[in-house]
């Protein structure tokens, strides 16, 4: 790694969060809402290294775009619930997932993040 880049990274490590946010805007050309020091440091360091060494190759960029296009995006609704909605009559659906206004995300009083 280039010694000038190493020195710049060491300087970045000593900056405050507000100074890193300013440097982020300077280097990446956009504002950031993040105040996570390690995240800001890594993004700035990566961009500086990419500028110095040329960034990703065209082939790597094409593969990244292709991978993103091919990725299965996670649905926020459980597939089992969707299948149930398509196949079962409303009177056979557990009342925990159906009320007078339609489908509910979780049984009343329960969180989807914790077991019932």
Order of alpha helices (4+ residues) and beta strands (2+ residues): alpha-alpha-alpha-alpha-alpha-beta-beta
